Amino acid sequence: MSEYKYNDATKIIHDTVRPDPQTGAVNAPVYFSSTFAQKDPLELGKYDYARSGNPTRDQVEESIANLEGGSRGFAFATGMAAITAAFLTLHQGDHIIITKDVYGGTFRLVTELLPNYGISHTFVDLNDKDALEAAYQENTKVVYAETPSNPTLTVVDLQATAKSAHAHGALLFADNTFMTPLHQKPLSLGADLVIHSATKFLSGHSDILAGLVVTRDAALGDAIYFIQNAMGATLSVGDCWLLLRGLKTLKVRLQTETENATKLAQWLQQQPAVKAVNYPGLESDKNFAIQSKQALSGGAVLSFDISSEDNVRTLVQHLKLPIFSVSLGAVETILSYPCTMSHAELSPDEQQESGVTPGLLRLSAGLEDLEDLKQDFAQALAHIPAASITTQPKPAVTEG
C-alpha cells in the first residue's frame, strides 16, 4: 500500500507544530543566536552563523517547500528581497520576458535596477501566444509571471507559459502571493520557481515583512541559497516565528476572505457607481476560464473602477470599516489606491498601459461580517455624484 499523502490543511499544522523532542513544547523554539558553538575546528556543525542557517528559519523554509511541492524553500526579509534573489540567479547579458501586468516594486526593479547589471527585459501579455513567441531572444533565460496580477487581477495560463518557456530553454518564475499554495500550485503547472510576499496572506496579520522562494530542483535551489547567504537579506528569527504562527490559520482565514471577496465582487458589479469589477472568480470575468483550470478559487483580492480620482476620494472619506492603506492579505479588509500606492513608480502613461486607471481601487477582503461590509460600501458609494458615474451594462449575477 502506498504511503498516505496528507492534504494541505493537515500539512500546514503538521509542519508548523512540531513538539520539541527535549521539552515537548508544541511551538517552534525561537533561536535568538547569531552564532553557534562548534565542537571541532575542522568539522563544523550544521549551524555556524545565523545568516547561513537558523533552526527556526529552517522550519519556515521546510514548511513552504512542502506546501508548494518544491525541493527547497528560502525565507527573506521582504517580498522584494525574495524577488530580487530570484532575478540575481541571472547574469550580465541575460534577458527576461515579464508579464505586462506586474506589481510596481517588481516593475521598478526590472526597469531601473537590473539594467545596471546588464539584464534586459521585455514586457508582454503572456497569454498572447504570438506576442510571447516574438519576445524571445537568444539570451532569454526567464519568463516571469504574476497571477493573478496586482492590481488588475489578470490571470496567466501557467501551464501554457511554462511549456513555451521550456521550449526556448528558459525558466518560468511565478509570483503566487495572491493565491497561496492552498489555492494554486505553480510548480505542479510547470513553473521552476515560486515567489511569495509572505507579508500578505501567509502571515496574515499586518505585523511582519517577509518573502519566500521555493524552487523545483536542487540546482536552482543551490543558486538561491548562495544568493541568500551572500547577500544576507534573511528573515529575522522573530519574524520566522510569527510567520509560522500565521501559517497555522491560513486555511480558515483564506476560506472566509475568499468567500467575502467573491460575494463583494458580485455585489459591486450591480452598484451604479461601479464602472467595472476585476475578479477572476466571477463567471463574467475574462480570466474565469483560465483561473478555474489552474486554481481552486478566485482568491481574496479584487479591484473595481469608480471612474475618477474625485470619486475615489469621496468613497475613501465615507468608508468606515476598510483600512485605507498599502498591502493586503490581512484579517482586516484593506482598500488601496494603486495610482499612489502599489504602482506609484509608474508614470501616468505606464499606469494607463497597465490598466491602473485613476478610478481603480484594490480591495483585499478580510474577516469582517459580509453584511457589515456591504452596508458600509453602500452608504459610501451613495455619496458619489450620479453625474460623475461612467455607466456601462451590468452583467446578470446570481449571488451565492
N, C-alpha and C positions, 0 to 999 in steps of 0.2 A: 504494500500500500504506500502510495506517495505521501510525503510529509504535508500535513495540512498547512495552508497558507492563510495567515490572518488578514482580515480586511483592514483598511487604512485606519478606521477609528480605533481598532484594537492596537494596531502598530504604534500609534501615537502614544497611547498610555503605556504600552509595554516598553517603548524606547525612552520615555521621559520619566517614568517611575521605576527606578532600579534600586531595590533595597541594598544598602551598603553591607558588604559581607562581614565587616568587623562590628558595626554598631547596630545594623538593622534599620537605619534611617531610610525612609522611603524617598526622600528628596535628595537630589544630587548634592554632594558636598561642594562648597564654593572654595576653590583653592586660591586664596589670595596670597600668591607667592610668585615673585618674579624669577626666582632661581630655585634649583633643586640640588640637594647634596648628592654627590657621586661616591660610589664605593671603590672605583678603580680608575686610575688616571688614563688608562688606555681603552677601556671598555666602558663607555658612558651608557647610562640607562636610557629608557625611552624618553624621559623628560630631563632637559638640562636648563633651558632658558624659556620663559613663558611665551616669548614671541614665536618660538618654534613649535610649541605644543603645550597644552594645559589640559588636565583631565576633565575639567568642567566644559571647556570648549570642545573637547573630543566628543562628549555626549551629544552636544548640539549638532556637530558635523555628521556624526553617525546617524542621528535621527533623521535629518533632512535627506541624506543619501538613501536611507532605507525607504522613506516615503516617496521619493521621486523615482526609485528603482535604478539608481545610479551606482557607480563603483566607489566614488569618494565625494564627500561634502566638505565645504570650507566656509568659515564664518568670518565676516569682515565688519569693520567699524560702521559702515553705512552701505546703503544700496548702491550709491555711486562708486564706492570703493570696490564693490563686487563687480560692477560693470567695467570699471577701469582695468581690474585684474584680468578679466576675460579678454579685453582688447589688447592687453600687453602681451598676450601669447603670440601676437603678430610681430612682424619685423619691418624694418625700413624697406620701402618698395612694395609692400603688400597693399591690396585693395579690398574694401568692404562694400558689399551691397546691403543696404539697410532700408527697412520699411519707411515709407514717407510719413507715416503717422507714428510719431515716436515722442516719448517724454522729453520735455525741454532740457533737462540736465544731460540726457544722452545726446540730444542734438548738439548742445554746446560742446561736449567732449569730442564728438566726431568731427565737428566743423571747425573748432577753434584750437583744440589741443593736439589731436592726433596728426594733423598735417605738419606740425612742427617736428614730428618724428618720421616723416616720410610715408605716412599711411594715408592713402586716399580713399574716397568714398563716392558712392552713387546712391541717391535716394530713388526709390521706385515703388510702385504698387506691386507687392509681391504676388498678388492674385492675378495680375495681368501677365499671362504666360509669355506673350510676345515681348513686352517691356522688360520682363525679368531676363529673358534669353538675350536680349540686346545689351543688357547691362553688364554681362560677364566679360571680364578681361583675362588675359593670360595669367595675371598676378592676383586674381580674386581668390582670397583664402577663406572668407567668412561671409555668410548671409545672416543678417541679424533681424529677428522678428520680435515684435511685441504684440501679444494677442491675448485678449482684446487690447486695443491700443488706448493710450491716455492722451486726450480725453474724449475722442470721437467714438470709441468702442468699436473700431474697425477690427475685423477678425481675419487672420491669416490662416490659410489652409496649410497646416504644418506638415502633413504627410506629403502633399504635392511639392511643397517648397523644399523639404528635405531630399526628396528624390531628385529634384532639379539641381540642388547644391552639390549633392554627391556625384551626380553625373559629370559635373565640371570640376571635380576634385576639391570642392570647398566644404567647409563645415557649416552646420546650422546651429546658431546660438539663439535661444528663446527666453524672453523675459516672461515669467509665469506669475508675476506678482498679483495680478487681478484675480486669477483663478485658484491659486494654491494647488499643491499636489492632490488635494482631496477631490477637486473638480476637473482637473486637467493634468495629464502627464506627458509633456513634450518628448521625453526620451523614448517613450513607447511608440511615439508617432514619427520617430526618425531623427529628432534633434540630438546633437552631440554634447551640448552644454546648456544648463538651465540656470537662470538667474532669478533671485527674489530680492526685492526690498522687503526684508523681514520686519522693518519698521511698521509695516502695514498689517495685513491680516494675520500673519503668523505670530506676531507678538500681541497685536490686537487691542492695546490699551493706551496708545499715545504716550508711552512712557520711556521708550528707548529708540535709538537709531541702530539699525543692523542690516547687513547684507549677507546673502548666501549664494554660493555657487555649487552646483552638482555636475559632475562630469560622467559621461557614459563609460569611457575606457580609462585604463590606468595611465597611458602615456600623456593624455591631456590632463589628467589629474596631477601627474608629476609636474607638469608645466605650471599649473595653477598654484601648487604648493610652493614651488620655487619662488614665484612672484609674491605670494603671501608672506613667506619668510623673509625674502629680500627687501620688500617694500615696507613691511611691518604694520600694515593697516588692519590689524586683527581686532576681533570683537573682545571687549574687556570681559573679565571673568564675571563681574557682577551683572552685566547685560546678558551674558550667556545664561545665567541662572534665571533672569527674568524672561528671556525668550523661551526657555524650557517650560516655565510656568504658563506662559501664554499658549504654547502649543497644545497643552493638555486640554484646553477648552475650545480648540479650533473648530471641531465638528459642530458643536451646539451653537457656537457664535455664528459660524458661516451659514448654517442652515436657516436660522432666523433672519439674518441680514439679507440673505438671498431671497427669501420669501417676501420680506418687506420691499426690497428693490423691485421685484417682479410686479407686485401689486401697485407700487407707487408709479412705475413706468406705465402700466395700463391706465391708471387714473389720470396721470399727467397728460397722456395722449388726448384725453377728452376735454381738457381745460381750454377755454377760448384764448387765454393769454399765452399759451404754449404753442410755439410755431412748429417745433419738431422735437422728438424724443429719440435718443440713440441708446438702444439696449438690445443686445443680441438674443435675449430671452423672449423677445416679442416675435410672434409669428409674422408680423408685418415688417419686421426689420430685414434689411437686405442681407445681413450677416447670419440670419437664423439657421439656414440650412447647413452652413459650414460649422457653426458653433454647436449645433445639435449632433453633428457627426463626431466631433472630437472632444467635447466637454460635457459634463453632467448637468450644467445649468448655464444661465446667462450671467451668473455672478452677482455681486452685491453692489456694483458701481454702474451708474447710468449718467447720461448727460442730457440736457434739454436746453432749447433755444427760446428765449423770450424777446427776441427781435432787436434789442438795443441796450447800450450801456446804461441809459437812464432807467430802463425797466429793471435792469439788474440791481441798480442802486435802490430803487423803490422796494423791490422784493426783499432784499437783504435787510433793509431798515425795519421791515414789518414782521419778519420771521422771529419766532421766539425759541423754538426748540433746536433746530440745527446749529451747530457751531460753525461759524463762518471763518474758515482758516485753511491753511495748506494741509496736505497729507490726506490720508484715507485709511479705511480698513480697521476702524476702531469701534468700540462698543457704542460710542455716541455717533449720531448722524452728523456728517461733516459736509458742508457745502463750500465749494471752491470756485473761484473765478479764474480760469486758465489764462486769460489775457494778461493778468497782472501777477499771477502766481506760478503755476507749473510751467507755463510757456512764455514767461516774460522775456526770456532770452531771444525769442524770435521777433524779427521785425514785423510790422503790420502786414506787409505783403507775404512774409513767410507764414504768419499765423493764418492768413486767409487761405493760402495754399494748403495748409494742414487741416483746414476745417475748423480752426479756432476763431469763431466769429465773435463780434462784440456782445452778442446776446447769449453766449453759451455759458452755462453753469454745469459743473460736475457735482454729482451727489453720491456720496458713499453712505449707504443705508446702515443705520445702527440697530440697537436692540430695543428702541422705544416702542410703545404700543402703536400699531399701524394707524388706527383711527385718530390718535392724537396727532400724528404726523400729517395726515390728510387734512384735519381741521386747521392746523397751523398754516399749511401751504394754501388752503382755500382762502383763509382770511387775508393772507399776504398778497396772493395773486389778485384779489378783489380790488386792491389799491392801484393796479396798473391801468392807466387810462385806455379806454377802448380804442381811441383814435390811434394809439401807438402800436396796436397789435397788427402784425402781418399775418393775415389769415390764409389758411390752406385747408383742403378737405381733411377731415378727421377719420382715421380708419375705424371700422367697427370692431369693438373689443368686448369680449366677454370676460369679466373678471373671475379669476379662480382663487 
